[in-house]
Amino acid sequence: MCAQEGEEGRAASGSVGGDGRGVDADCRVPSGCVSANAVPLDVATGFSRRVRGLLLAKPTGRALLLLPCSDVHTVGMRHRLDIAFVDAEGVVMRSCRDVGPFRRLRERGAAAVIERFSSCAEPWFVEGDRIGLERMKGEGS
């Protein structure tokens, strides 16, 4: 199954879920290397939704998976972001914490980006983490 616009789910560090291709599977994010922690995740696959990202969103505990994506900006953001670039195998290539406004980040070879409002109190991905994605049945339905 492939992630679809508006879907919700979760992922856990250390596993590749769904169809075994990691990011191309379904939907939710781990918190750093703590595999027991999962963070709610929304999926953005449409062009306008990916470009908008978290720009007009209110800070919540949810992250956003931008798929496909390898280039993000924080122009116009009122809040700082945590950002992770993920390859097609579900491996975190690069992790950035507390990214301020008016920044542009790119990662060649990234298949997706996961972003959330910055939270120093919560763990986040580190380079080399492997994420697994699974759909959350009944959540958001």
GROMACS elastic network, one bead per residue, 0.5 to 0.9 nm:
[ bonds ]
;  ai    aj funct       b0    kb
    1     4     6  0.89677   500
    1    18     6  0.65641   500
    1    19     6  0.64317   500
    1    24     6  0.77203   500
    1    25     6  0.56244   500
    1    26     6  0.63627   500
    2    18     6  0.82964   500
    2    19     6  0.82845   500
    2    23     6  0.86222   500
    2    24     6  0.55025   500
    2    26     6  0.56611   500
    2    27     6  0.87866   500
    3     6     6  0.87669   500
    3     7     6  0.68502   500
    3     8     6  0.88037   500
    3    23     6  0.82891   500
    3    24     6  0.65638   500
    3    25     6  0.60607   500
    3    27     6  0.63090   500
    3    43     6  0.67618   500
    3    44     6  0.85805   500
    3    45     6  0.77862   500
    3    67     6  0.81907   500
    3   135     6  0.86329   500
    4     7     6  0.56422   500
    4     8     6  0.88995   500
    4    26     6  0.79602   500
    4    27     6  0.88135   500
    4    43     6  0.65597   500
    4    44     6  0.74317   500
    4    45     6  0.64956   500
    4    46     6  0.88884   500
    5     8     6  0.89620   500
    5    42     6  0.80953   500
    5    43     6  0.54305   500
    5    44     6  0.50560   500
    5    45     6  0.52068   500
    5    46     6  0.66113   500
    5    49     6  0.85509   500
    6    42     6  0.61751   500
    6    43     6  0.54967   500
    6    44     6  0.65242   500
    6    45     6  0.84007   500
    7    26     6  0.82249   500
    7    27     6  0.70825   500
    7    41     6  0.82949   500
    7    42     6  0.59469   500
    7    43     6  0.55655   500
    7    44     6  0.82977   500
    7   135     6  0.77903   500
    7   136     6  0.87743   500
    7   140     6  0.80279   500
    8    26     6  0.82615   500
    8    27     6  0.57950   500
    8    28     6  0.66752   500
    8    40     6  0.71345   500
    8    41     6  0.56316   500
    8    43     6  0.65402   500
    8   134     6  0.88479   500
    8   135     6  0.63607   500
    8   136     6  0.62983   500
    8   137     6  0.87000   500
    8   139     6  0.68518   500
    8   140     6  0.68271   500
    9    26     6  0.69161   500
    9    29     6  0.78657   500
    9    39     6  0.87588   500
    9    40     6  0.63939   500
    9    41     6  0.58637   500
    9    42     6  0.72586   500
    9    43     6  0.86370   500
    9   133     6  0.72259   500
    9   134     6  0.56508   500
    9   137     6  0.78040   500
    9   139     6  0.75423   500
   10    26     6  0.81709   500
   10    27     6  0.52777   500
   10    29     6  0.50790   500
   10    30     6  0.72193   500
   10    38     6  0.60265   500
   10    39     6  0.63875   500
   10    40     6  0.58173   500
   10    41     6  0.62352   500
   10   132     6  0.81112   500
   10   133     6  0.57962   500
   10   134     6  0.54218   500
   10   135     6  0.63438   500
   10   136     6  0.64721   500
   11    15     6  0.81666   500
   11    16     6  0.83061   500
   11    17     6  0.76356   500
   11    26     6  0.85527   500
   11    27     6  0.64888   500
   11    30     6  0.51850   500
   11    31     6  0.88937   500
   11    35     6  0.87508   500
   11    37     6  0.88282   500
   11    38     6  0.60970   500
   11    39     6  0.76539   500
   11    40     6  0.86101   500
   11    41     6  0.85536   500
   11   131     6  0.61361   500
   11   134     6  0.57603   500
   11   135     6  0.84738   500
   12    15     6  0.62623   500
   12    16     6  0.80791   500
   12    17     6  0.85622   500
   12    28     6  0.77393   500
   12    29     6  0.63065   500
   12    31     6  0.78105   500
   12    33     6  0.89723   500
   12    34     6  0.82932   500
   12    35     6  0.52217   500
   12    36     6  0.68287   500
   12    37     6  0.70591   500
   12    38     6  0.60147   500
   12    39     6  0.88786   500
   12   130     6  0.82788   500
   12   131     6  0.56941   500
   12   132     6  0.52559   500
   12   133     6  0.69033   500
   12   134     6  0.85753   500
   13    16     6  0.81762   500
   13    29     6  0.79441   500
   13    30     6  0.53382   500
   13    31     6  0.75077   500
   13    32     6  0.72162   500
   13    33     6  0.61485   500
   13    34     6  0.68739   500
   13    36     6  0.79054   500
   13    37     6  0.83878   500
   13    38     6  0.84755   500
   13   125     6  0.86111   500
   13   129     6  0.62582   500
   13   130     6  0.54626   500
   13   132     6  0.62451   500
   14    33     6  0.80347   500
   14    35     6  0.64939   500
   14   129     6  0.68494   500
   14   130     6  0.51701   500
   14   131     6  0.59996   500
   14   132     6  0.69859   500
   15    22     6  0.82781   500
   15    35     6  0.87356   500
   15    90     6  0.88563   500
   15   130     6  0.63801   500
   15   131     6  0.58370   500
   15   133     6  0.81855   500
   16    19     6  0.82051   500
   16    20     6  0.55900   500
   16    21     6  0.68546   500
   16    23     6  0.83120   500
   16    25     6  0.83926   500
   16    89     6  0.81176   500
   16    90     6  0.68962   500
   16   130     6  0.70809   500
   16   131     6  0.58771   500
   16   133     6  0.64819   500
   16   134     6  0.88618   500
   17    20     6  0.55453   500
   17    21     6  0.75508   500
   17    22     6  0.60822   500
   17    23     6  0.87028   500
   17    25     6  0.65131   500
   17    26     6  0.76027   500
   17   131     6  0.80691   500
   17   134     6  0.58213   500
   18    21     6  0.73741   500
   18    22     6  0.71470   500
   18    23     6  0.89206   500
   18    24     6  0.80495   500
   18    26     6  0.59315   500
   18    27     6  0.87577   500
   18   132     6  0.75866   500
   18   133     6  0.62111   500
   18   134     6  0.58792   500
   18   135     6  0.81845   500
   19    22     6  0.73826   500
   19    24     6  0.75842   500
   19    25     6  0.54955   500
   19    26     6  0.83720   500
   20    23     6  0.88384   500
   20    24     6  0.82818   500
   20    25     6  0.70296   500
   20    89     6  0.83020   500
   20   132     6  0.83794   500
   21    24     6  0.56065   500
   21    25     6  0.62107   500
   21    88     6  0.67745   500
   21    89     6  0.54956   500
   21    90     6  0.70011   500
   21   132     6  0.87925   500
   22    25     6  0.55535   500
   22    26     6  0.82200   500
   22    87     6  0.85693   500
   22    88     6  0.66012   500
   22    89     6  0.51459   500
   22    91     6  0.79541   500
   22   130     6  0.81211   500
   22   131     6  0.65900   500
   22   132     6  0.55503   500
   22   133     6  0.64351   500
   23    26     6  0.72713   500
   23    27     6  0.80679   500
   23    67     6  0.81967   500
   23    86     6  0.75066   500
   23    87     6  0.74751   500
   23    88     6  0.58557   500
   23    89     6  0.66161   500
   23    90     6  0.50699   500
   23    91     6  0.86382   500
   23   111     6  0.75653   500
   23   112     6  0.70976   500
   23   131     6  0.77433   500
   23   132     6  0.74402   500
   23   133     6  0.68857   500
   24    27     6  0.89251   500
   24    67     6  0.84575   500
   24    88     6  0.70551   500
   24    89     6  0.83550   500
   24    90     6  0.82677   500
   24   111     6  0.88343   500
   24   133     6  0.85116   500
   25   132     6  0.80473   500
   25   133     6  0.59697   500
   25   134     6  0.71017   500
   25   135     6  0.86653   500
   26    43     6  0.88371   500
   26   132     6  0.85240   500
   26   133     6  0.50898   500
   26   135     6  0.53327   500
   26   136     6  0.89529   500
   27    40     6  0.87261   500
   27    41     6  0.65294   500
   27    42     6  0.73497   500
   27    43     6  0.69071   500
   27    65     6  0.79626   500
   27   132     6  0.83081   500
   27   134     6  0.50496   500
   27   135     6  0.52173   500
   27   136     6  0.77087   500
   28    38     6  0.71606   500
   28    39     6  0.65578   500
   28    40     6  0.57479   500
   28    42     6  0.73904   500
   28    43     6  0.85192   500
   28    63     6  0.82617   500
   28    64     6  0.88301   500
   28    65     6  0.81700   500
   28   131     6  0.89303   500
   28   132     6  0.78944   500
   28   133     6  0.53906   500
   28   134     6  0.62282   500
   28   135     6  0.71093   500
   28   136     6  0.80430   500
   29    37     6  0.86706   500
   29    38     6  0.57200   500
   29    39     6  0.52807   500
   29    40     6  0.65881   500
   29    41     6  0.60396   500
   29    63     6  0.74291   500
   29    64     6  0.88498   500
   29    65     6  0.84164   500
   29   114     6  0.80782   500
   29   131     6  0.70760   500
   29   132     6  0.76521   500
   29   133     6  0.69235   500
   29   134     6  0.89918   500
   30    33     6  0.76674   500
   30    34     6  0.73390   500
   30    35     6  0.63794   500
   30    36     6  0.78479   500
   30    37     6  0.58270   500
   30    39     6  0.58436   500
   30    40     6  0.87703   500
   30   123     6  0.88849   500
   30   124     6  0.76982   500
   30   125     6  0.74133   500
   30   131     6  0.66879   500
   30   132     6  0.80252   500
   30   133     6  0.88290   500
   31    34     6  0.60111   500
   31    35     6  0.71396   500
   31    36     6  0.83166   500
   31    37     6  0.55230   500
   31    38     6  0.58561   500
   31    39     6  0.64240   500
   31   122     6  0.73136   500
   31   123     6  0.51421   500
   31   125     6  0.59998   500
   32    35     6  0.74838   500
   32    37     6  0.82073   500
   32   122     6  0.85918   500
   32   123     6  0.50451   500
   32   126     6  0.58693   500
   32   129     6  0.72730   500
   33    36     6  0.88134   500
   33    37     6  0.86928   500
   33   123     6  0.77161   500
   33   124     6  0.75449   500
   33   125     6  0.64450   500
   33   126     6  0.69625   500
   33   129     6  0.64893   500
   33   130     6  0.88791   500
   34    37     6  0.57349   500
   34    38     6  0.85900   500
   34   123     6  0.75559   500
   34   124     6  0.87639   500
   34   125     6  0.89872   500
   35    38     6  0.74013   500
   35   131     6  0.89973   500
   37   123     6  0.87343   500
   39    61     6  0.71833   500
   39    62     6  0.64263   500
   39    63     6  0.69980   500
   40    61     6  0.70001   500
   40    63     6  0.62128   500
   40    64     6  0.85627   500
   41    61     6  0.88649   500
   41    62     6  0.53919   500
   41    64     6  0.54041   500
   41    65     6  0.66739   500
   41   114     6  0.86883   500
   42    62     6  0.70915   500
   42    63     6  0.63317   500
   42    65     6  0.61109   500
   42    66     6  0.87830   500
   43    63     6  0.87699   500
   43    64     6  0.58546   500
   43    66     6  0.63523   500
   43    67     6  0.73740   500
   44    47     6  0.81855   500
   44    48     6  0.88894   500
   44    49     6  0.57354   500
   44    50     6  0.55266   500
   44    53     6  0.77674   500
   44    64     6  0.69704   500
   44    65     6  0.59708   500
   44    66     6  0.50074   500
   44    67     6  0.62070   500
   44    68     6  0.86787   500
   45    48     6  0.87282   500
   45    49     6  0.70020   500
   45    50     6  0.63818   500
   45    65     6  0.82679   500
   45    66     6  0.62011   500
   45    67     6  0.50450   500
   45    68     6  0.66979   500
   45    69     6  0.89838   500
   46    49     6  0.53918   500
   46    50     6  0.61058   500
   46    51     6  0.86414   500
   46    66     6  0.88247   500
   46    67     6  0.82622   500
   47    50     6  0.52362   500
   47    51     6  0.61642   500
   47    52     6  0.86349   500
   48    51     6  0.51266   500
   48    52     6  0.61284   500
   48    53     6  0.85331   500
   49    52     6  0.51548   500
   49    53     6  0.60228   500
   49    54     6  0.89938   500
   49    66     6  0.84689   500
   50    53     6  0.50656   500
   50    54     6  0.88053   500
   50    65     6  0.86877   500
   50    66     6  0.56785   500
   50    67     6  0.75947   500
   50    68     6  0.85473   500
   50    69     6  0.79553   500
   51    55     6  0.88442   500
   51    66     6  0.88996   500
   51    72     6  0.81179   500
   51    73     6  0.87304   500
   52    55     6  0.55832   500
   52    56     6  0.73762   500
   53    56     6  0.78865   500
   53    57     6  0.81844   500
   53    64     6  0.73632   500
   53    65     6  0.89126   500
   53    66     6  0.75612   500
   53    72     6  0.87075   500
   53   115     6  0.82548   500
   54    57     6  0.50516   500
   54    58     6  0.79450   500
   54    59     6  0.86780   500
   54    63     6  0.88719   500
   54    64     6  0.75337   500
   54    77     6  0.79598   500
   54    81     6  0.89864   500
   54   115     6  0.79541   500
   54   116     6  0.75886   500
   54   117     6  0.80414   500
   55    58     6  0.85856   500
   55    74     6  0.79491   500
   55    75     6  0.84552   500
   55    76     6  0.69544   500
   55    77     6  0.56275   500
   55    78     6  0.79149   500
   55    79     6  0.88562   500
   56    77     6  0.82628   500
   57    60     6  0.83637   500
   58   117     6  0.89102   500
   59    62     6  0.81757   500
   59    79     6  0.80378   500
   59   116     6  0.83430   500
   59   117     6  0.60342   500
   59   118     6  0.89669   500
   60    63     6  0.81645   500
   60   116     6  0.83366   500
   60   117     6  0.73068   500
   61   116     6  0.77713   500
   61   117     6  0.78161   500
   62   116     6  0.66324   500
   62   117     6  0.82213   500
   63   114     6  0.66752   500
   63   115     6  0.55838   500
   63   117     6  0.75107   500
   64   113     6  0.80868   500
   64   114     6  0.55235   500
   64   115     6  0.53107   500
   64   116     6  0.62452   500
   65    68     6  0.88233   500
   65    69     6  0.89416   500
   65   112     6  0.68958   500
   65   113     6  0.58313   500
   65   115     6  0.66934   500
   66    69     6  0.57165   500
   66    70     6  0.87673   500
   66   111     6  0.88984   500
   66   112     6  0.55891   500
   66   113     6  0.51521   500
   66   114     6  0.62148   500
   66   115     6  0.79992   500
   67    70     6  0.87452   500
   67   111     6  0.68622   500
   67   113     6  0.68909   500
   67   114     6  0.88140   500
   68   110     6  0.83775   500
   68   111     6  0.54258   500
   68   112     6  0.50107   500
   68   113     6  0.77296   500
   69    72     6  0.76601   500
   69    85     6  0.84184   500
   69   110     6  0.68350   500
   69   111     6  0.56657   500
   69   113     6  0.57575   500
   70    85     6  0.69047   500
   70    86     6  0.84189   500
   70   105     6  0.83281   500
   70   106     6  0.56883   500
   70   107     6  0.54756   500
   70   108     6  0.65751   500
   70   109     6  0.71182   500
   70   111     6  0.61007   500
   70   112     6  0.59927   500
   70   113     6  0.64378   500
   71    85     6  0.88409   500
   71   104     6  0.73067   500
   71   105     6  0.57575   500
   71   107     6  0.65326   500
   71   108     6  0.84421   500
   71   110     6  0.84698   500
   71   112     6  0.89461   500
   71   113     6  0.79931   500
   72    83     6  0.89022   500
   72   103     6  0.83327   500
   72   104     6  0.57372   500
   72   105     6  0.53933   500
   72   106     6  0.64348   500
   72   113     6  0.79842   500
   73    76     6  0.89544   500
   73    77     6  0.89259   500
   73   101     6  0.81625   500
   73   102     6  0.68897   500
   73   103     6  0.55175   500
   73   105     6  0.62491   500
   73   106     6  0.87150   500
   74    77     6  0.53857   500
   74    78     6  0.87950   500
   74    79     6  0.89771   500
   74    80     6  0.82714   500
   74    81     6  0.81212   500
   74    99     6  0.79334   500
   74   100     6  0.70264   500
   74   102     6  0.50282   500
   74   103     6  0.52065   500
   74   104     6  0.64824   500
   74   105     6  0.87088   500
   75    78     6  0.89373   500
   75   101     6  0.56514   500
   75   103     6  0.65362   500
   75   104     6  0.80217   500
   76   101     6  0.65854   500
   76   102     6  0.68135   500
   77    80     6  0.72524   500
   77    81     6  0.87287   500
   77   100     6  0.79823   500
   77   101     6  0.54339   500
   77   102     6  0.75623   500
   78   100     6  0.86480   500
   78   101     6  0.69972   500
   79    99     6  0.87911   500
   79   100     6  0.72833   500
   79   101     6  0.73617   500
   79   117     6  0.66283   500
   79   118     6  0.75091   500
   80    97     6  0.85461   500
   80    98     6  0.53290   500
   80    99     6  0.52282   500
   80   101     6  0.66354   500
   80   116     6  0.86921   500
   80   117     6  0.60492   500
   80   118     6  0.53482   500
   80   119     6  0.87560   500
   81    96     6  0.83002   500
   81    97     6  0.67117   500
   81    98     6  0.51682   500
   81    99     6  0.50006   500
   81   100     6  0.68141   500
   81   101     6  0.85777   500
   81   115     6  0.65400   500
   81   116     6  0.55923   500
   81   119     6  0.80724   500
   82    95     6  0.77074   500
   82    96     6  0.57556   500
   82    98     6  0.53112   500
   82    99     6  0.62281   500
   82   114     6  0.82090   500
   82   115     6  0.56042   500
   82   116     6  0.54184   500
   82   117     6  0.61247   500
   82   119     6  0.74421   500
   82   124     6  0.75736   500
   83    94     6  0.83290   500
   83    95     6  0.59030   500
   83    96     6  0.51183   500
   83    97     6  0.63982   500
   83    98     6  0.82193   500
   83    99     6  0.76039   500
   83   113     6  0.69145   500
   83   114     6  0.57240   500
   83   116     6  0.67499   500
   83   117     6  0.88435   500
   83   118     6  0.85724   500
   83   124     6  0.87382   500
   83   125     6  0.85589   500
   84    92     6  0.65550   500
   84    93     6  0.75144   500
   84    94     6  0.57638   500
   84    96     6  0.62260   500
   84    97     6  0.85406   500
   84   112     6  0.84518   500
   84   113     6  0.56056   500
   84   114     6  0.51393   500
   84   115     6  0.64336   500
   84   124     6  0.84443   500
   84   125     6  0.66610   500
   84   126     6  0.81055   500
   84   127     6  0.84874   500
   85    91     6  0.84597   500
   85    92     6  0.57637   500
   85    93     6  0.55350   500
   85    94     6  0.52607   500
   85    95     6  0.64487   500
   85    96     6  0.87079   500
   85   106     6  0.84350   500
   85   107     6  0.67776   500
   85   110     6  0.58148   500
   85   111     6  0.76175   500
   85   112     6  0.60437   500
   85   114     6  0.65565   500
   85   115     6  0.88716   500
   85   127     6  0.89060   500
   86    89     6  0.78660   500
   86    90     6  0.57667   500
   86    91     6  0.54237   500
   86    93     6  0.54950   500
   86    94     6  0.73704   500
   86    95     6  0.89757   500
   86   107     6  0.89938   500
   86   109     6  0.85926   500
   86   110     6  0.53667   500
   86   111     6  0.59492   500
   86   112     6  0.52475   500
   86   113     6  0.59575   500
   86   114     6  0.76573   500
   86   130     6  0.86846   500
   86   131     6  0.85887   500
   87    90     6  0.54421   500
   87    91     6  0.54664   500
   87    92     6  0.65148   500
   87    93     6  0.65015   500
   87   109     6  0.64709   500
   87   112     6  0.66010   500
   87   113     6  0.88504   500
   88    91     6  0.74320   500
   88   109     6  0.83852   500
   88   110     6  0.70807   500
   88   111     6  0.52333   500
   88   112     6  0.76368   500
   89    92     6  0.89815   500
   89   111     6  0.87178   500
   89   130     6  0.79590   500
   89   131     6  0.86564   500
   90   111     6  0.86593   500
   90   112     6  0.88429   500
   90   129     6  0.82128   500
   90   130     6  0.54114   500
   90   131     6  0.52245   500
   90   132     6  0.68172   500
   90   133     6  0.87151   500
   91   127     6  0.77623   500
   91   128     6  0.57676   500
   91   129     6  0.56562   500
   91   131     6  0.63240   500
   92    95     6  0.71029   500
   92   110     6  0.87592   500
   92   125     6  0.71164   500
   92   126     6  0.67930   500
   92   127     6  0.50806   500
   92   128     6  0.51843   500
   92   129     6  0.52825   500
   92   130     6  0.62361   500
   92   131     6  0.75770   500
   93   107     6  0.79456   500
   93   109     6  0.87209   500
   93   110     6  0.72778   500
   93   126     6  0.83401   500
   93   127     6  0.53456   500
   93   128     6  0.63486   500
   93   129     6  0.82863   500
   94   107     6  0.76056   500
   94   125     6  0.85323   500
   94   126     6  0.71492   500
   94   127     6  0.52152   500
   94   128     6  0.81299   500
   95   124     6  0.80561   500
   95   125     6  0.61685   500
   95   126     6  0.56336   500
   95   127     6  0.60029   500
   96    99     6  0.66844   500
   96   124     6  0.89779   500
   96   125     6  0.86279   500
   96   126     6  0.85864   500
   97   118     6  0.68307   500
   97   119     6  0.83886   500
   97   120     6  0.80617   500
   97   124     6  0.78896   500
   98   117     6  0.82610   500
   98   118     6  0.52614   500
   98   119     6  0.75812   500
   98   120     6  0.77372   500
   99   103     6  0.74478   500
   99   118     6  0.76766   500
  100   103     6  0.66135   500
  101   104     6  0.89518   500
  106   110     6  0.84416   500
  107   110     6  0.57019   500
  108   111     6  0.89179   500
  110   113     6  0.74583   500
  115   118     6  0.86479   500
  116   119     6  0.82447   500
  118   121     6  0.89867   500
  118   122     6  0.87240   500
  119   122     6  0.54986   500
  119   123     6  0.79811   500
  119   124     6  0.85305   500
  120   123     6  0.73178   500
  120   124     6  0.86328   500
  125   128     6  0.84825   500
  125   129     6  0.64524   500
  126   129     6  0.58262   500
  127   130     6  0.88231   500
  135   139     6  0.87089   500
  136   139     6  0.55863   500
  136   140     6  0.85470   500
  137   140     6  0.85832   500
  137   141     6  0.82200   500
  138   141     6  0.53453   500
